Amino acid sequence: AAPPMLPDFLARLPAEDVDALYGADPLAARFVFRRLLPPLAQQFVARLLFTERKPVQEKVLIKWTESSALRGEAFVGAMKALRRHRVPGTPGGAATPSAPSSSSSQPPAAAAAQRPFVLNRPFQQKLEAHFLEVPLPPQPAVAAPTSAQEAALHAHAVARWEALLRWVTSCSQESGRPQPAPSLDVVRVCERLALKEQDQLTSKGFCFVLNDRQSQLWTLVLAFFDELLDEAALEAAAAKPAAGAAATAPARKLGPLRLALFLSDAVLGSRLRAKVGGPQEQRFLRFLADIGVLMPGGEVYDCTPAALALYQKDVAFSLARSIAGSDLSARGQGASGATAEAAEPDLKAEQGIIVESNFKVYAYTSGPLHATLLGSFCKIIARLPNMVVAQLAAETALQAMKRGICIDNIIRYLESTAHPRALKRTRAGDPIVPANVRNQLEVWESSRSRTASARAVLFEWGPEEPMAAEDLEACRAAAQAAGGLLWATPAAEVSEAAAAASAAAEASLGGAAVGAAAHPLRLAVTPQVAARLRALLEPAEEAGTAPRQPSAVTAQKK
């Protein structure tokens, strides 16, 4: 299966870009077929792939489906996935057929069964060529990497990613070793994502650094793609290209995306030529090297474990644990291959985070990076040369939630960087993070989200004022229609106040004593709607029966 962020990005590409991506080579069509389509959708494509482009009605696809799948969500999910990635086309082109009009006299199920279905022409041509001709992708490494080469690739991925996180968290100055500065493209991507502002982590930055490794990598890669698409749009707006240049523009800007799809089949040590493609592809290769996905080596780039982590969650989990030992990269680079190979298992056995049931957190690391990350939601108790001791507390957890960090981010970070001793808990069926700690974090989060605040304007009528209930109901209806009603006195209390006012009026006419006044009637609305209500009440003001002047307050909704 593909990572969840990539299908969303592919689905929001314009139709012409999708056709250009499918028409460039079989890589994109093969990726969508193998990784993004459910099994039932794959069956539909396989049956129609080698046929003429003669449309079939969807009722034919229904006949190919078991009745149990029709009754469930399999058929609906298959058709949704096909249309999402523009696999269907029309007999005259590659656009996805539109849904039938809601004004049709046919029932929705019958109209859907009559819809024509045909494969997207570029998708069909390239996928058919893939199955028949089996085109070769860029050649991987001739021989499997040695243990020393694997250690070097791992150390490069760890070192580059740690350097990026240190720059994002502004803790690089605490390290005694000089850290390489991120490239201009990495800086632009981080600015686009708003990860930091004036050398301080933003709420989005906190969520980013505490997220799992696969999501972090794809967040950066997809932001880089968005940057390229924006640059292409600006270039197209600045100067109208010639017809030939316009035809090749989608292929140029989608070249890096094709390289990212190629990495889905990569293995550790797979090689990419440094001069492959055009300037955009080479720029993307340098970007991947800056974040540790590729390691430059002369005229080639070698795939590191981070390249595998883009598509494999288990590799991403293992790589995230390696970050806990921040000195691993330095020791591996400074030693010989044999020494690094012998030292790496010992270092891996020492690194990681342990969460105890008494809310103590022990991070076995010698660098400042994880102390900074733990300090974002824990209280740091002690910092030793090879360990950081912290405490999960309500005050620090609530402060983290105010910055936009959710409990899922905290739990995911603690699990992805777990110590081997903490991982052994899963063998006995226990969670990596103790259940009482997880439950308490959820309690703290729920206690913070019980109330919400909004700026409001309060209208108040005294029970003795004539027409108070009528004015309240008129204002309530107007505010609700405008979408600006925040709170109002319940209808039952309004009815009681109206009855009490009527009884008081009759008693005053008869000369009887008037009882104690009831509670005032109140209405809270947004400031934008308050001006409309004032205009609505102006006739009452002219008649001398205006409500009290509204005052600006903060309304709390339970």
Salt bridges, closest charged atoms under 4 A:
ASP8 OD1 - ARG84 NH2 2.13
ASP17 OD2 - LYS253 NZ 3.43
ASP25 OD2 - ARG258 NH2 2.22
GLU58 OE2 - ARG83 NH2 2.11
GLU58 OE2 - ARG115 NE 3.18
GLU162 OE2 - ARG166 NH2 2.65
ASP185 OD1 - ARG283 NH2 2.99
ASP199 OD1 - LYS196 NZ 3.84
ASP212 OD1 - ARG412 NE 3.65
ASP226 OD2 - ARG12 NH2 3.28
GLU227 OE1 - ARG192 NH1 3.10
ASP230 OD2 - ARG192 NH2 2.57
GLU231 OE1 - ARG283 NH1 2.95
ASP265 OD2 - ARG30 NH1 2.67
ASP265 OD1 - ARG34 NH1 3.83
ASP302 OD1 - ARG271 NE 3.00
ASP327 OD1 - ARG177 NH1 3.10
GLU344 OE2 - HIS154 ND1 3.90
GLU344 OE2 - LYS348 NZ 3.33
GLU356 OE1 - ARG425 NH2 3.63
GLU415 OE2 - ARG438 NH2 2.76
GLU460 OE1 - ARG522 NE 2.93
GLU460 OE2 - ARG548 NH1 2.78
GLU473 OE1 - ARG476 NE 3.27
